[in-house]
């Protein structure tokens, strides 16, 4: 049986890229500080996604209200691995875990669901504080890239669009919580 749950990400030896989309009100201060700062709220759950195309599905290529700025957040692999190792499935009822994981259908360039699933990691409490204060290496605005790829898709040039996608590949982790499988 083929495992339909595989973490795919843009990463190097030290860090991994996750995506989030925000209003300019939150994105601009974060870009300036290279950290999430007010008005970002540490008290709320925040969802990070290593899949660029899943993020495009979620934010409508950066065109949805309140999600007009797409950010690529490079975080330490040690932090990402900690989050995965400490995750509880979002299907588990009760408790108040600091890390939730859910698996949703990956998306293609037309944002259609695929058979394999992409991970989303929800952080709250201590986990979101670690994400903001300890794990974040850099924050880059990739809204222009999102719009460029979307334009190529709309023009029917899927080959060119695919060439612009971030290089995501299977991500190996030494952790295997029950929420992962």
Residue pairs with C-beta under 8 A, 6 or more apart in sequence:
4 115
4 116
4 117
5 103
5 116
5 117
5 119
5 180
5 181
6 116
6 117
6 170
7 50
7 84
7 119
7 170
7 171
7 173
8 50
8 51
8 106
8 118
8 168
8 169
8 170
8 171
9 16
9 17
9 18
9 50
9 51
9 168
9 169
9 171
10 16
10 17
10 50
10 52
10 166
10 167
10 168
10 169
11 17
11 77
11 169
11 171
13 77
14 76
14 77
14 137
15 74
15 75
15 76
15 77
15 137
16 50
16 74
16 75
16 76
16 77
16 80
16 171
17 50
17 72
17 73
17 74
17 75
17 166
18 48
18 49
18 50
18 72
18 73
18 75
18 80
18 121
19 48
19 49
19 50
19 51
19 52
19 55
19 70
19 71
19 72
19 73
19 142
20 46
20 47
20 48
20 49
20 55
20 70
20 71
20 73
21 55
21 58
21 59
21 62
21 64
21 67
21 68
21 69
21 70
21 71
22 30
22 40
22 66
22 67
22 69
22 71
23 65
23 66
23 67
23 68
23 69
24 68
24 69
25 39
26 36
26 39
26 40
26 69
27 68
27 69
27 71
27 141
28 69
29 37
29 38
29 39
29 40
30 36
30 37
30 40
30 71
30 139
31 71
31 139
31 140
31 141
34 136
34 138
34 139
35 132
35 133
35 136
35 139
36 131
36 132
36 136
36 139
40 132
42 128
42 129
42 132
44 124
44 128
45 100
45 122
45 123
45 124
45 128
46 122
46 123
46 124
46 128
46 131
47 120
47 121
47 122
47 123
48 73
48 75
48 83
48 120
48 121
48 123
48 131
49 55
49 58
49 118
49 119
49 120
49 121
50 80
50 118
50 119
50 168
50 171
51 106
51 107
51 118
51 119
51 168
52 165
52 166
52 168
53 106
53 107
53 108
53 109
53 111
53 118
53 165
54 104
54 106
54 107
54 118
54 120
55 70
56 62
56 70
56 107
56 111
56 146
56 149
56 150
57 107
57 111
58 67
59 67
59 70
59 146
60 67
61 146
61 147
61 149
61 150
62 68
62 69
62 70
62 143
62 146
62 147
62 150
63 150
68 143
69 141
69 143
70 141
70 142
70 143
70 145
70 146
71 139
71 140
71 141
71 142
72 139
72 140
72 141
72 142
72 166
73 136
73 138
73 139
73 140
74 136
74 137
74 138
74 139
74 140
75 131
75 135
75 136
75 137
76 134
76 135
76 137
78 135
79 130
79 131
79 134
79 135
80 135
80 173
81 173
81 174
81 175
82 130
83 99
83 121
83 123
83 127
83 131
84 101
84 119
84 121
84 173
84 175
84 177
84 180
85 173
85 175
85 177
86 97
86 98
86 99
86 127
86 177
87 97
87 99
87 100
87 101
87 121
87 177
87 179
87 180
88 95
88 97
88 99
88 100
88 101
88 177
88 179
89 100
89 101
89 102
89 178
89 179
90 100
90 101
90 102
90 122
91 102
92 179
96 124
96 125
97 124
98 123
98 124
98 125
98 126
98 127
98 128
99 121
99 122
99 123
99 124
99 127
100 121
100 122
100 124
100 179
101 119
101 120
101 121
101 122
101 177
101 179
101 180
102 119
102 120
102 122
103 117
103 118
103 119
103 120
104 117
104 118
104 120
105 113
105 114
105 115
105 116
105 117
105 118
106 113
106 114
106 116
106 117
106 118
107 113
107 114
107 118
108 114
109 149
109 153
109 158
109 161
109 162
110 153
123 130
123 131
145 164
148 164
149 161
149 164
149 165
152 158
152 160
152 161
152 164
153 161
